Amino acid sequence: MTGTALAPAPAAPEDTGAAEALRAVRRTRARRTRRAVALLALALLAALAVRVLLGRYTVTIPDFFAILAGEQIPGASFIVLQEKLPRAVLGALAGTALGCSGALFRRVLRNPLASPDILGITYGAAAGAVAGTALWGLRGTAVSWTALAGALLAAALIATASVRLRGGGIVGERFLLAGIGVAALAQAVTAAMLTRLALNSAQDAAVWTAGSLSAATWERITVLGACLLLAVPAAVAAHRALEPAELGPELAAGLGAHPGRSRALALGLGVLLAAAATAATGPLAFVALMSTPVATALTRGRTSILACALVGAVVVVVADSLGSDLLAGTQLPAGVVTGAVGAPVMLWLLVRQRRGGTA
């Protein structure tokens, strides 16, 4: 007797309609995200142009391209290639790293206040930098390596205090509390080390710990750029891999995801990005904290790590422009400007969290 294959049952009209509606929502969200990323990229180019061409010393567009082509213009060539352009590029790279880091911390810990500057990573970098200057007399690029070591040590302390002893995995609330404690410890270490420095060294360290782009060099740009070239694609992949985990550990495991492994990888990449940025520029307060809620507002609810990265880059470049040129006779480090803007944002996030909203 010959068997006959049964034809699959036709999909119910309501199922087809629901699937089509879901696809339409996804297409709309994707268009919004692409539009926001494109607008942020244009905003970043505009901010870079303003930082390099305008300010206390203005440069015309033809002169700028002539300088890039190798022509020597007295005064202008030095200012563009050794001061304005390095600061703009380093600020964009550092902001990109902090924006990515903030997005990863936010998605893993699911808390609007979860960012490397609140949880002690950047404070650990500042403590490492000041300790390197006070204890070993380090200067210049060498300080960046001790800052990187300080950030990684802070992250190791936080992770040790927050890992669950039975079953492994990181406990989110414990991670937040441990991060706040490590931040307080790092601030105390920084203050103690500053008292051991001579006056000139203490002034330099104070400027660095405020978050400044004044020490921007092409060497620092090359190191940070190489780090981002490797870490940003990995951060994008890790951010995407965390999406199933938001459905719950059981459902995520059923979909073939590994939430525990993805969370650990994302946090590690977030720490590395924040540490690299802070080692190059000093702690830029609240950049990682601000990037995600601003990017989410621009994309209307969809968190895109690329949008977060671009917001961070725009914030740092604009802050450096304002700090350098806003007040006559006064130059403020970029970290002071981002801190002044970020403090109200942090208060807004606290108010929204108290009201039960998501920011």
HELIX and SHEET records of a PDB file:
HELIX    1   1 PRO A   13  LEU A   53  1                                  41    
HELIX    2   2 ILE A   61  LEU A   68  1                                   8    
HELIX    3   3 ALA A   76  ILE A   79  1                                   4    
HELIX    4   4 VAL A   80  LYS A   84  3                                   5    
HELIX    5   5 LEU A   85  LEU A  109  1                                  25    
HELIX    6   6 ILE A  121  TRP A  136  1                                  16    
HELIX    7   7 THR A  141  SER A  162  1                                  22    
HELIX    8   8 GLY A  172  LEU A  194  1                                  23    
HELIX    9   9 LEU A  199  THR A  209  1                                  11    
HELIX   10  10 TRP A  218  ALA A  241  1                                  24    
HELIX   11  11 PRO A  244  LEU A  247  5                                   4    
HELIX   12  12 PRO A  249  GLY A  254  1                                   6    
HELIX   13  13 PRO A  259  THR A  281  1                                  23    
HELIX   14  14 VAL A  287  LEU A  298  1                                  12    
HELIX   15  15 ILE A  305  ASP A  325  1                                  21    
HELIX   16  16 ALA A  334  ARG A  354  1                                  21    
END                                                                             
